Amino acid sequence: MKKAFRPEFLNRLDEVIVFHKLTRKEVYQIIDLMISRISQQLEIQGITVGLMETAKEFLLKKGYDATMGARPMRRTIQAYIEDPVSEKIISGEIKPGDIIEITSENDELHFEIKKTEPTVLNI
């Protein structure tokens, strides 16, 4: 760093922290965390989301860059998960009580919407 920055700048730094590249497992944990937040928001509307391993692999390929880390993952999840699900909710394709199973095949995400029948109680 001494070769790249002037001493005036280096004196303003308290500490230098080296970040190591994320492992595949750590990126999967980040994906799980981000999807769980979306899932919680959808559960309020009575919608359940399941993200299969193939979809996680798809998101990993699209949203992880070794130099940038997992920073682009937020935008990737928004573009490939949140936006399509929102459009399907607005169009009425997804309704309360539905279960969305997200998979990936041929470099595309697929949203399988499983309709649930309302339960009738005979009292």
C-alpha positions in Angstrom: 0.0 0.0 0.0 2.9 2.3 0.7 3.8 2.2 -3.0 0.2 3.1 -4.1 -0.9 5.7 -1.6 0.7 8.9 -0.2 1.8 9.0 3.5 -0.9 11.6 4.2 -3.6 9.2 3.2 -2.1 6.2 5.0 -1.8 8.1 8.2 -5.6 8.6 8.2 -6.2 4.8 8.2 -6.7 3.1 11.5 -6.3 -0.4 10.3 -5.9 -2.5 7.1 -8.3 -5.4 6.8 -7.7 -8.1 4.2 -10.8 -9.8 2.8 -10.5 -13.3 1.5 -12.6 -14.7 -1.4 -15.9 -16.2 -0.3 -16.3 -19.9 -0.5 -19.1 -21.5 -2.4 -20.7 -22.5 1.0 -20.6 -18.9 2.2 -22.2 -17.6 -1.0 -25.0 -20.2 -0.6 -25.5 -18.9 3.0 -25.8 -15.4 1.6 -28.4 -16.6 -1.0 -30.3 -18.4 1.8 -30.3 -15.3 3.9 -31.6 -13.0 1.1 -34.2 -15.5 0.0 -35.4 -16.0 3.6 -36.1 -12.2 3.8 -38.2 -12.4 0.6 -39.9 -15.5 1.9 -40.9 -13.8 5.1 -42.4 -10.9 3.2 -44.4 -13.3 1.0 -45.6 -15.4 3.9 -47.4 -12.3 5.2 -49.4 -12.6 2.0 -49.9 -16.3 2.5 -47.4 -17.3 -0.2 -44.7 -19.9 0.4 -41.4 -19.9 -1.6 -39.0 -22.8 -2.0 -35.7 -22.3 -3.8 -34.2 -25.6 -5.1 -30.5 -26.3 -5.4 -30.5 -25.8 -9.1 -31.9 -22.3 -8.6 -29.2 -21.5 -6.0 -26.6 -22.6 -8.5 -28.1 -20.4 -11.1 -28.0 -17.4 -8.8 -24.4 -18.2 -7.8 -23.4 -18.1 -11.5 -25.2 -14.9 -12.2 -24.6 -13.0 -9.0 -21.2 -13.9 -7.7 -17.9 -12.5 -9.1 -14.6 -13.4 -7.5 -13.4 -9.8 -7.7 -16.6 -8.2 -6.5 -17.6 -10.9 -4.0 -21.4 -11.2 -3.4 -22.2 -7.5 -3.8 -24.0 -8.1 -7.2 -26.1 -10.9 -5.6 -28.7 -8.4 -4.3 -29.4 -7.1 -7.8 -29.4 -10.6 -9.2 -32.0 -11.8 -6.8 -34.1 -8.8 -7.4 -33.9 -9.2 -11.2 -34.4 -13.0 -11.4 -36.6 -13.7 -8.3 -38.3 -10.6 -6.9 -39.3 -8.9 -10.1 -40.8 -12.0 -11.8 -42.7 -13.1 -8.6 -44.0 -9.5 -8.2 -45.3 -9.5 -11.7 -47.0 -12.9 -11.2 -48.7 -11.6 -8.0 -49.9 -8.5 -9.8 -51.2 -10.5 -12.8 -53.0 -12.8 -10.4 -51.0 -15.9 -11.5 -49.8 -16.2 -7.8 -52.4 -15.9 -5.1 -52.5 -16.2 -1.3 -52.1 -19.9 -0.3 -49.9 -20.7 -3.3 -46.6 -22.4 -3.1 -43.8 -21.3 -5.5 -41.1 -23.8 -6.2 -38.1 -22.1 -8.0 -35.8 -24.3 -10.0 -33.3 -23.8 -12.9 -32.9 -25.6 -16.1 -31.0 -24.7 -19.3 -29.7 -21.5 -17.7 -33.2 -20.2 -16.9 -35.2 -20.0 -13.7 -38.6 -21.8 -13.6 -41.4 -20.9 -11.3 -43.7 -23.8 -10.5 -46.8 -22.5 -8.8 -48.7 -25.1 -6.8 -52.2 -24.1 -6.0 -53.6 -25.1 -2.7 -57.2 -25.9 -2.1 -58.9 -24.1 0.7 -59.6 -26.4 3.7 -63.3 -26.8 4.6 -64.0 -27.7 8.2 -67.2 -29.7 8.8 -68.3 -28.9 12.3 
